[in-house]
Amino acid sequence: MDESARSQSRQRRSTQRSLVYSFALILACCFSSTSLRAQDWVKTGTALGVEKVRLAVSDFKPATADAQNTALLKTFNDTLWNDLDVSGVVELVSKSFYPLQVPAQPAEVNFIAWNSPPPNAAMLAFGNLGVAGGKLTVQGWLYDVKNIQSPQVLGKQYNDTATDAAARMMAHKFADEIIYRLGGGIQGIAETQIYFVSDRTGHKEIWAMDYDGSNQHQITRLGSIALSPRISPDGTRLAFSALTKSGWEIMMYSLELNRMISFPHMTGTNLSPAWSGDGTKLAFSSSRSGEPEIYVSDASGANPHRMTADKGPDVSPVWNRKTNAQIAFVSGRTGLPQIWTMEADGTNQQRMTDQGYAVSPNWLPSGQFLAFAWVRKYGPGEPGSSDIYLMDIASKQWVQLTHDGGRNDFPSWSPDGRHIVFQSNRSGTLQIWSMLADGTKVQQLTFTGRNSQPNWSFK
């Protein structure tokens, strides 16, 4: 081969390598952009896709010399910081960047010190707390420190008995006010509740806690097994399933009366009640006609109607609370459990997941996404973990939120659509965890006993 031929051969090989490299680069960019797009549509759909406001939150200062101030200030400051930190709508400025002098009153705000580096804050939350005569008073402000001429965005005063619970509630209220104004007019969740199952008393009973894991307290005392708590949209009633002398029944607890209230006895095994978004209907699974099927009744339990009639169990219904026109559920009609949807009258039944083992659907309040637990690799010799996924209902596009962190199940949406609570054994025992709806800001909420099946209040 002469030198000209060898040169042409080298050029061809170089061109082929360039084409292969370019193709690989294009593929990498495609996969990368697909991943980014997936995260983008999740963030956009959950109101997490907006630019976060850079917020400084100075520790509130004592307004009186009362001995209770120190402990109550710590409770208030810690609660306020955590509420804002996990909100998903602000970027908190590290306290190590703060000026030495922090304000307790508007006249004490040094705008240049806060809006310039290193804090470089856009907003500043500050205020004071004081106890006098057993009464607690908190004054709080939110300032736009870039707007020296008209800085005040928010000014609030709260009064209550001087207790730790009151200081915590005041911090929740102030945080929600800030989140509402900086988060696009969506109500915050700091005053919401989470209901769950706990065995810490020796029996599986229904418990409740604040959204951040504080104030955990027992609701039911049946001395049996209670599962699947579901709070009504108005927050007054708690539906759940319990093992009684006659079998598995749907039970109802009044949070206004603090006692059980009557609900019709139904034959067969009755499980997983779910409220419609308007509170007028209940969906549940019942084997009254043989295999477990989905039924819908009035909120009182009257007028039950069968919605499914296929071979294989149908369980775990959940309503699209925005429209009240669709129900998602779990069906074993094709073999392993899969997520299905149907109209509220039982028509137009569609399979949403196409493989593995999918359970525990829960609808985003806006109706756009389903959260659920999915074992995508399932079967002999194919180890797989149960993780939390989101699926866009219209496109069936999905994204995985949890990764390699034990078995994760029973996701439940916060009312603002920015957070998800779920159960996981990642810490060694089954506990309740929360995270932002993009999978970040994961926090453990329970630590005592085994805790499972969380359900976030509607408001």
N, C-alpha and C positions, 0 to 999 in steps of 0.2 A: 504494500500500500504506500503510495507516494505521500509527500508531506501535505499536499492540498487535500487529499482524501482524508488523512488523519485529522486535519484541521476542521473539515466539515463534520466529521464524526464527533469530535469534541464539542463543537457548537451545538449539534443535535442533542447530545447528552446534557449539556448545560441548559439548553432550552427546556428539555423534559424535566430536569430537576427544578427549574424555575416554575414550570407549570404545576408540578406536584406540590411544591412549597406554597404557591399561590392558592391552589385548591384547598390545601390543608388550612391555610390562613383564613380563607373564606369560610370554610366549615367551622373553624374555631370562633370566628366572629359571629356566625349565624347562631351557634349554640350559646355563645356568651350573650348575644342580644336577646335570644329567646328567654334565657334565664332572667335577664334584666327586665324584659317585658312582663314576664310572669310576676316578678316582684312588684313592678309598676302597677299592674292591674289590681293586685291585692291591696296595695297601699291606697290606690285611688278609690277602690270600692269600699274600703273601711275607713275613709276620711283620714288616713295617715299619710297621704301623698302630698300634703301641702308643706311649704317651707316652715320650719319650726322657728318660733320667736325665741330670741336669746333673752332669757329672763334671769335676773338676780333676785334671790330671796334672802333677805337679811334676817337674822334671828330677831324676833320681837324682843323688845326691852321691857324691864319692869316699870310699871307706872306708879306703884306704891311700895311701901317697905314691909308689906305683910310677909310672914314666914312661909306661906303657901306658894308664893310666887315662883320660887326656884323650881319646884317639882312640876307645877302646872305649865311653866314656860317650856320646860323640856318636852313635856307631852305635846304641847301645841306646836312647837317648832319642828319636832321630829315628824309629827303627823302631816303638817303642811308640806314639808319638803318631800316626803314620800308620795303624797297625793299628786304633787306636780311632777315629780320625777317619773312616775309610771303612767302619766296621762297620755303620752304619745303626741302632745301638741306643742311642747316647749323644749328648748335646750337650756338646761340649768347651768348657770355660770358657776364654776368651782369657787367655793368660799375662800380658797387660798389666794384668789385674785381680788378679793374685796378690799376696799379702803379700810384704814384702821378705825375710822369713825363711821358707824352705821346709824341711820336715823330712826327715831321713835315717833317723830312728828313731821309733817310736811315742811315746816320751816327749816328743818335740819338737813334736807336733801342737798347734797353737793353734786349738781348735775354733771359737771366736767369729770369729777372723780369716777362716776359710774358709767358715763357714756363713752369714755376714752379707754384705750388699752391701759392695763391688762384686762379689766372686766369687760369693756366694750359692750355693755348691756344695752338692749333696746328698751326693756321694761324692768322696773324695780318694784318688788313687793316688800312692804315694811310696815311696822306698827308697834303697838305696845299692849301689854297685858297687866292687869292689876287686880288684886283682891282687897276688898274693903267691906267689913261687916258681914263676912261670909258670902258675899256676892262677887262674882267674877265678871269683869268687863274687858272686852278686847276691842281695840280700834285697829283697823287695817286699811291700807291704801295700796293701789296699783298705779304707778306712774309711768308715763312714756317719757323716759329721760332724754330722748332725742328732741322732744318738743318742749322747750323751756317756757314758751309763752303760755301754753295751755296743757300742762302735763297730766292732770288727773284723769284717769280712766275709770277708777273705781274707788269709792270710800264707804266703808261699812263699820257698824258698831254692833257688837253682840253682848247680851247680858244673860247671866244664868247663875245658878248656885255654884259655888266654888268647889267643883269636883273634877277628878281626872276625866270622867266620861264627858262632862260638859266642855272641858278644854279640847278634847278630841273632836267632839261634834262641831265646835266653833271652827276648828281648823278645816274640817271637812267642808263646811259651808263656805268658808272663804276660798278654799281651793276650787270648789265648784263654780263660784262666781268668776274667778280668774279664767278657768278653763272655758267657760261659756263665752267669755269675751274674746279670748285669744284662739279659740278652736272652732271658729265659724258658726257660732250660735248653737252648737250642740250641747245639750245638758251634760254636765259631768256625772261621774258615778260614785263619788266619794261617800254619798249617803245611802248607797244601795246595799242590798243584803244577798248573801249566798246561802242556800239551803243544801244540806248534804246528809249522807248516812255515816254514822260513826258507831264503832263497837266499844268505845272506851268505858262504858258502864257494864260491859259483859253481855249486852244485847245490842243488836243492830237497831238503833233508834234514829229519828230525824233530828238534826241539829241545825242551828243557824249561826251565822257570823257576819260581821261587817265585811265589806268587799276586800279589805286589806288583811283579813285574818284575825282582827281583834274582836273582843266581845263574843267569844264562842259560848253558846248556851244550848241546852237541850230543849227540844220541843215536845216530842212524844215520850211516853213512859208506858209502853205496851208490854214490856218484858218478853217480846217475841222477836220477829224479824220484820222490819219496815224498810221498804226500798222505793227508789224512783220518786223522790219528792219533786212536786211541781207546784210552784206558787202561782196564784191567780194574777191576772193582769192588774187588778186593783190592790193587790197585796193583802187581802183580807182572809183568804182561804188557802189551805195547803192540801192538795190532792196527792195521794201516794198509794202504794200497794203494800199489803201486810198479810202475813200468815196468821190466820185465825183458826178457831176450832173447826170451822166449816171449809177451810182451804184458803186459797189466795183471793183476797177481796180488794176492791178499790175503797179506800177510806178517805174521809174528809175531816180536816182540823180547822177550826175557826181561830184565827190569830186575834180577832177582836174579843172573843169570849174566852180564849185560852183553854179550849176543851174540844173534844171530838164532837162532831155533829153528824146527824143521820145521813146515810147514803144507801141506796137500794142494794139489797143482796142479789148477787147474780151467780148462777150456777157455773161450774167449770173453774178454770184458772184465769184470773183477771189481773193484768199487769200493766205497767207503764202508762199511766194516764197523762194526757197532755191537753193544755188549755188552748182554745182558739184565741186569736189576738184581741177579740172583743169580749172575751170572758163568758160568752153565751153557750159554748159547746165544749165537750170533752171528747177526745179520741182516746182509745185504749185498745189493748189486745185482750181477747177473750177466747177461750176454748169451749164456750157454751154449746157450740154446734158441732164439736169434734176437734179438729185441728185449730190452733191459735189463728184467729183472723182479726182484722182491724174493724172496730166498731166506732160509731159516733153517736153520742147521746146529748141531751140537753145538759147544762151545767149541774142540774139537780140529779142527774142519772136517769131521768125519764126518757122515754122514746128512743131506745137504742136501735140503731140501724147498722146492718152488716155492710161493710164497704168492699171487702175482698172475699174471694171464694175459690182461690187456686190451691192446687196440691202443694203441700209444704207450709211451714209456719210463717205467718206474717206478724211482726211484733214492732215495738218501739216507734209508734207514730209521733210525728211532730208537725205542727201547723206552720205554714207561712204566715206569720203574724201580721205582715203588711197587708196582704190581700184577703186572708182567711179563705182563700179559694183553692189552695193546694195543701196536700199532706205528703210529707216524706216518711218512709218507713223502711224496715228491714224485712226482706223476704228470703226464704230458703227454697223457693219454688224451682230454682234452676240448679240446686245443689248447695254449695257453700253460701252463707249469708251475703247478700248484696243490697246496696241502697237503691230503692225505687221511689218514684213520685207518682202521684195521681191527683186528679181533681177532687175536691172535697165531697163530691157525690159518688166517688169510686170509679169514675170513668178515666180514660186516657192514662192508663198505667204504663209507666216507662221505666226501664232499667237504667240507672245512672253509672254504676261501676261495672267494669267488664272483667275483673279477675280478682283472685285472692279472696280475702275475708274482710268484708266491710260492714261495720255496725255503728250504732249510736249517732244517727244524724241529728243536727241541730241547725235551725235556719237563722241566718243573719237577719236582724230586725228589718233591714231594707228589702229583704227577699232576694238579693242577688246571689249570695253564696250559701252553700251548705258546708258546715264543718262536720267531720266524722272521723272515726277511727278505722284504719285500714292496714291490714297485713297483706302487702302486695305479693310477697313470696310465701306461699303456703303449701304444705304437703310434706311427705316423707323425704328426708334428706335435703330439704330446702328451708333452712332456718330463716326466719324473718321476724321482725319486731312489729308491734302495734304502734303506729304513729298517728298523729293528728294531721289531717289534710283539709284543704279548702278546695271546693269545686264551684266554678261558675256555672250556674244552672243552664244558661242559654247555650253556651259553647261546650260544656262538659270539660273545659280546660281545668286542670288541677295543679296545686302546688303543695309540697310537703312542708309542714311547719316544725315538727319535732324530729330529731335525728339521734339515734343511738343513745337514747336516754331511758332504758327500761320499757315497760309496757304502758302506753298512754291511751286513755279511753275516756268516754263520756264528756266530750267538749260541750260547753254551754256559753252562749254569747252574752256579753254585757249589753245593757240597753243602749249605750252609745255606739255599739258596733266596732269599737276599737280594741276590745280585749276579749280574751277567751279564758275560761276557767276549765280545768280538766283534772282527771285523776291519773296518777303515775306512781310506779314503784321504783323510780330511779334512785331514791334515797335508801332503798332496802326494804321499806314497808310502804303499803299503799297510802298515799297522802294526796291532798288537794293542792294544786299548783295553779298559777295564773301566768299569762303572758300577753303581750300585745298581739294583735291579729296578724302581724307579719312574722311571728315567731321569736321576737326579741323580748327583753325585759322579763325573763322567766323568774318567778318568785315562788317559794314554798309557803303555803298559808297554814297548814295544819302539821302538828308534830306528835300529838298524843293519840295512842291507839291506831286503828286502821280506819281511814276515812275515804269515802268514795261517792260517786254519782252526784256531783255538784249541779245545782240549778240556780242560775242568776236571776234575780228579781227583774220584773219588767221596768221598774223605775225606782 
